[in-house]
Each structure stands twice: as C-alpha cells, then as structure tokens.
Amino acid sequence: MTVRAGWLLPAGQTREDTRLVPLGAMAPESAMTSRDGVIAGGTALAATGVGAMQVQIAVGRALVQGLDAQGAYPVAVTAPETLTIADGNAQYGRIDAVVLRVYDPQYDNGQQTLARVEIIQGAATATPTPPNLPNATLRLWEITVPAGTSAGTGGITWASALADRRRYTAGYGGIIPRGWGLSFAGAYPGQYRDNGTGLDRWDGAAWQTLEPVIGWTSPTLAAGYTNGGNSQGPLRYRAITLGGVPHLQWRGGVSWTTNAAPPASGQPLAAPLPAAVRPALLTSASIAAGGVPIKVDCQRDGHLKFVGNPSLTTWAALSGLIYPLDG
C-alpha cells in the first residue's frame, strides 16, 4: 500500500504506518479542527505529466481534516501515484481536481476504509469551474482539460494545464509555509505564516506584516570624501518600513580636508542612489557636523547635498537620518 493514513483503520495500523505519517499537534483552525495541508519538504506531492493523459503525483505527507467531530487524518504517500485523466468533452472544457481523499465509513456512509490520491472530475461547461470536494478531501492540483482532448489528439499540454493548489500546514507553533491562497484567517494571536517575501503575524483580527531585516548598503563616495568622519563608521543606508511607509535610514559619517569646504559642491555620493530608494519629494534634514549642525538635502535624483556653514569644519555624520520615500 503506497497511501497510508494514521488513525483510520479500525485495527491493523502498523508501527511503520505510525512512523511514516505526520504526528503531533498541528496548526489549528479552530478549537477542535486542524489546518489541513501538505507538509513542506522537498517536492512533496508535486505533479508531473508523464503521458498524454496521465499525471504522476510525487511522494509526500499531508494532513486531511474531516468534520469537526471526525478530526484530522495524517497521511503519507510513500511511492509516486500515476493517475489517468478522462478524455475531454466533445463540446466544452472542464477543470479536474487532483486530491488526497480519506474514506471512512463511520462518517461517509461508504464501504471503503482507505486513503488515496484520486481525480475528481469537474463539469464540462462553457465556463468551467473547479469541482466542489467531498468531506475529508485535500485539493492538491487542478488540471484544465480542453474540449476534445484525448491521447489521440495529442493529450494535455501539461505546462499550461496544471495549476498548483497545494496549501501547506505545520506543527503547532510552527510557521506555515507560503502556498496556494493567503486568504485564510489565523487561529490564535501570535500565529505566524510566510507570505512569500517575509512573515505575517495574526493579531487576533488580521495578519500584520513584520518588518523584514534588511542589510546595509555602502555607497561609493565622491572624490575628496573619506568614510568614518568623527569616528561614526562608514557611510551606509538601508530601506525600512515604518508604519507601512517606506523610509531610507542612514548611518556613519564622512570627512574631508578643508574647513567649511565639502568637496564636489557638497555632494558626498559619487553616483545617485538606486531609483527604489530615492525620495518622491525633496527632503531636508538637520545633521550633526564639525562645529555646527548643517542641513542635508535628500534629493529626488538620488543625491545628497550638504548645505554649508562658515563655521563648519571637516566632517558630517548621517547616523540617525531617516526620511520617507513616498509622496
């Protein structure tokens, strides 16, 4: 048997079954239900077209949630499963679903007690939609089957027909990997999920995106400037998000040789900043400098410009300079 389910058979679950299926408290969706989904790792339950009308589902593990009172079934697919797609309708296309399904006669009034990978065929219509799924079924993939498709007509074009519908789950307290669909609500404050580029935290009412940790970039200085003015360290910048607003943050300092005469007309950067970190509006700020504070203009073209002062000596510090990038 290549599709095994834990806690399904009335008797006979083997020690090997128990070792293979995912066990333990999984991410909840409510007080009594678990978030069903694929257990991430390798190419778990990936789909590959292996024939004109055949698709193969790779090995992997998952959790399939039944009714609230039924609970969740841990499942393992231990060998690739090959499925055959029915020929297309003569007139209309359809969308079939590849699923991981658990049959339990105690709840579905059937005669089978097993878990398997199978295809649930969608209706052939002028505007086909994916089929609804029965209880205790996890959607993995969807396959678009155009009208008239068969092995004799060349079969399914797998590169465009397959749509990944795997959603993921994790153990309790774990970060839920990014998968198909991010519209689900969290189950408890403090739950985390991956959004594809960073992390979201559920605050009890909505997902809040956490500010990513972004490394510093060291710009090239214009001729006449040296890093480390007033022992501030090298000049560096990074983009950050504060309250949902993009900002640019600076640290470090620069120095030069002649009092009150910053080189290059007061522009310390040899080249403008990248377009993504230029302010939408001219932004002016006060910064610490030798002898007196001075103004720095953060310009829309990506340059910085020191506005001099007769009492200025030979350094300027940008540590603590933060300004918004939007308009």
C-alpha positions in Angstrom: 0.0 0.0 0.0 1.5 3.3 -1.1 -1.0 5.7 0.5 -1.1 5.3 4.3 -3.4 7.1 6.8 -2.9 7.2 10.5 -5.8 6.5 12.9 -8.1 5.4 10.1 -8.2 1.6 10.1 -10.3 0.1 12.9 -7.4 -2.3 13.5 -4.1 -3.1 12.0 -2.3 0.2 11.9 1.3 -0.8 11.8 4.3 0.6 13.5 5.6 1.6 10.0 2.4 3.4 9.3 2.8 5.4 12.5 6.4 6.3 11.8 5.6 7.5 8.2 2.6 9.7 8.8 2.9 13.2 10.4 2.1 13.0 14.1 1.7 15.5 16.9 -0.4 18.7 17.4 -0.7 20.5 14.1 -1.6 24.1 13.3 -5.2 24.7 14.5 -8.0 26.3 12.5 -10.5 26.3 15.4 -10.7 24.9 18.9 -11.3 21.4 17.6 -10.0 21.4 14.0 -6.6 21.4 12.4 -5.4 23.3 9.3 -5.1 20.6 6.7 -2.5 20.8 4.0 0.8 19.4 2.7 3.8 19.0 5.0 6.6 21.0 3.2 9.8 19.3 2.3 11.5 18.5 -1.0 8.9 18.2 -3.8 6.1 16.9 -1.6 3.1 15.8 -3.7 4.4 17.6 -6.8 2.6 16.8 -10.1 4.3 15.9 -13.4 2.7 15.0 -16.7 4.0 11.5 -17.7 1.8 10.7 -20.6 -0.7 12.2 -23.0 -3.5 11.8 -20.4 -1.5 10.7 -17.3 -0.2 12.7 -14.4 2.1 11.5 -11.6 1.9 12.7 -8.0 5.2 12.5 -6.1 5.7 11.2 -2.6 4.9 13.4 0.4 3.0 13.8 3.6 -0.2 15.7 4.5 -3.0 16.3 6.9 -6.6 15.8 5.8 -9.3 17.4 8.0 -12.7 15.8 8.2 -15.8 17.0 10.0 -15.3 18.8 13.3 -16.2 15.7 15.3 -14.3 13.5 12.9 -10.8 15.0 13.4 -7.9 15.1 11.1 -6.1 12.2 9.3 -2.3 12.2 8.9 -1.4 10.7 5.5 1.7 9.6 3.8 2.1 8.8 0.0 5.2 6.5 0.0 5.5 5.9 -3.8 4.6 8.0 -6.8 1.0 7.7 -7.8 0.0 7.8 -11.6 -3.5 8.8 -12.5 -5.3 8.8 -15.8 -7.4 11.8 -16.9 -10.7 11.1 -18.7 -11.0 12.3 -22.3 -12.3 15.8 -22.8 -15.9 16.5 -23.5 -16.7 16.9 -27.2 -18.1 20.5 -26.8 -16.9 22.0 -23.6 -13.8 22.1 -21.4 -13.6 21.2 -17.8 -11.4 21.5 -14.7 -10.5 18.3 -12.8 -9.1 18.3 -9.3 -6.3 16.0 -8.1 -6.9 15.3 -4.4 -5.9 13.4 -1.4 -9.0 11.8 -0.1 -9.8 9.7 3.0 -12.7 7.3 3.0 -14.1 6.5 6.5 -17.4 4.6 6.6 -18.0 5.7 10.1 -18.6 9.2 8.7 -19.3 9.0 4.9 -21.7 6.0 4.8 -19.4 4.2 2.3 -17.9 0.8 2.2 -14.2 1.7 1.9 -11.7 2.4 4.7 -8.6 3.9 3.0 -6.8 7.0 1.8 -5.9 7.5 -1.8 -4.8 10.0 -4.4 -7.6 10.4 -7.0 -9.1 12.7 -9.6 -12.5 14.4 -9.0 -13.8 15.4 -12.4 -15.3 18.8 -13.0 -18.4 19.6 -15.0 -17.9 20.4 -18.7 -19.4 23.8 -19.4 -18.9 26.9 -21.4 -17.2 28.5 -18.4 -15.8 25.6 -16.4 -15.0 25.9 -12.7 -13.2 23.6 -10.3 -15.3 20.9 -8.7 -16.6 21.1 -5.2 -14.9 18.5 -2.9 -16.4 16.0 -0.5 -15.6 15.9 3.1 -12.1 14.7 4.2 -10.5 15.7 0.9 -7.5 17.9 0.3 -7.1 19.7 -3.0 -3.6 19.3 -4.5 -3.7 20.3 -8.1 -6.2 21.4 -10.8 -6.0 20.3 -14.4 -7.6 22.1 -17.3 -9.0 19.6 -19.8 -9.9 21.4 -23.1 -12.8 20.1 -25.2 -12.0 17.2 -27.4 -8.7 16.4 -25.6 -7.6 12.8 -25.7 -4.4 10.7 -26.3 -5.4 10.6 -30.0 -5.4 14.4 -30.3 -2.1 14.8 -28.6 -3.3 14.8 -25.0 -3.0 17.5 -22.3 -0.4 20.3 -22.6 0.9 19.9 -19.1 2.9 23.1 -18.9 -0.2 25.2 -19.1 -2.9 22.8 -17.8 -1.5 22.1 -14.3 -2.4 24.6 -11.6 -0.7 24.2 -8.2 -3.4 24.2 -5.4 -1.2 22.8 -2.6 -1.7 24.6 0.6 0.6 23.9 3.5 0.4 23.2 7.2 2.9 22.9 10.0 3.1 21.7 13.6 1.6 23.8 16.3 3.6 26.9 16.8 5.4 26.5 13.5 5.4 29.0 10.7 3.0 28.0 7.9 4.9 27.9 4.6 3.7 30.0 1.6 1.3 28.0 -0.6 -1.8 28.5 -2.7 -4.1 31.1 -1.3 -3.3 33.6 1.5 -6.9 34.5 2.3 -7.3 32.3 5.4 -7.7 33.7 8.9 -5.3 32.9 11.7 -6.4 30.7 14.5 -4.8 32.5 17.5 -2.9 35.7 18.2 0.8 35.1 17.8 0.4 32.6 14.9 2.9 33.2 12.0 2.8 32.5 8.3 5.2 33.0 5.4 3.8 35.5 2.8 6.4 34.8 0.1 8.7 37.7 1.0 8.6 37.9 4.8 6.4 36.9 7.8 2.9 37.9 8.9 1.7 37.7 12.5 -2.0 37.2 13.3 -3.1 39.8 15.9 -6.5 38.3 16.6 -8.3 40.2 13.8 -5.9 40.5 10.9 -2.5 39.4 9.6 0.2 42.1 10.3 3.3 42.0 8.1 6.5 42.1 10.1 9.2 44.5 9.0 12.0 42.5 7.3 15.5 42.7 8.5 17.4 44.3 5.6 21.2 44.6 5.3 23.1 47.8 4.9 24.5 49.1 1.6 27.7 51.1 1.4 27.6 53.8 -1.4 30.7 54.9 -3.3 31.9 58.3 -2.0 32.7 61.2 -4.3 36.3 62.3 -4.7 37.6 64.1 -1.7 35.4 62.3 0.9 36.6 59.6 3.3 34.4 57.3 5.4 34.3 57.4 9.2 34.0 61.1 9.9 34.1 61.9 13.6 34.5 58.1 14.3 30.9 57.5 13.1 31.9 54.5 11.0 31.5 54.0 7.2 28.5 55.6 5.4 25.7 53.1 4.9 22.0 53.1 4.1 19.1 50.6 4.0 15.4 50.7 3.1 13.0 50.0 6.0 9.2 50.2 6.5 7.8 52.2 9.4 4.0 52.0 10.0 3.6 50.8 6.4 5.5 53.7 4.9 8.8 53.1 3.1 11.8 55.0 4.6 15.5 55.3 4.0 17.8 55.0 7.0 21.4 56.2 7.1 24.3 55.6 9.5 28.0 56.5 9.5 29.9 59.7 8.6 32.3 61.3 6.1 35.2 63.7 6.4 37.2 66.0 4.1 40.3 68.1 4.4 39.4 71.8 4.2 37.3 73.6 6.8 33.8 74.8 5.6 34.5 73.4 2.1 32.9 69.9 1.5 34.2 68.7 -1.9 32.1 68.1 -5.1 29.8 71.1 -4.2 28.7 69.3 -1.0 27.6 66.1 -2.7 29.2 63.1 -0.9 28.0 60.4 -3.2 29.9 59.5 -6.4 26.6 58.3 -8.0 22.9 58.7 -7.4 21.1 56.2 -5.2 19.1 53.5 -7.0 15.6 54.6 -8.1 13.9 52.3 -5.5 15.5 54.3 -2.6 15.1 57.9 -3.9 12.5 60.1 -2.1 9.4 61.1 -4.1 9.9 64.7 -2.7 12.9 66.8 -1.8 13.5 66.1 1.9 15.7 68.3 4.1 17.0 67.4 7.5 19.5 68.7 10.1 22.5 66.5 10.8 25.5 66.8 13.1 28.7 68.2 11.6 32.0 69.6 12.6 31.5 72.8 14.7 27.8 73.3 13.9 24.7 71.4 12.7 24.1 71.6 9.0 21.3 70.9 6.6 21.4 68.0 4.2 19.1 67.9 1.2 18.0 64.4 0.2 17.2 65.0 -3.4 14.8 63.3 -5.8 17.6 62.5 -8.3 19.2 60.2 -5.6 22.0 62.6 -4.4 22.6 64.0 -1.0 23.8 67.6 -0.8 25.3 69.3 2.3 24.3 72.9 2.7 27.4 74.5 4.1 28.0 76.9 7.0 31.0 79.2 7.5 31.7 77.6 10.9 31.7 74.1 9.5 34.9 72.1 10.0 35.8 68.8 8.2 33.2 66.1 9.0 29.5 65.3 8.8 27.5 62.5 10.4 24.4 60.9 8.9 23.7 58.5 11.8 20.1 58.8 12.8 18.9 60.3 9.4 15.7 58.7 8.4 13.2 60.0 5.9 10.1 58.8 4.0 10.4 57.7 0.4 6.8 58.1 -0.7 5.0 61.2 -1.5 
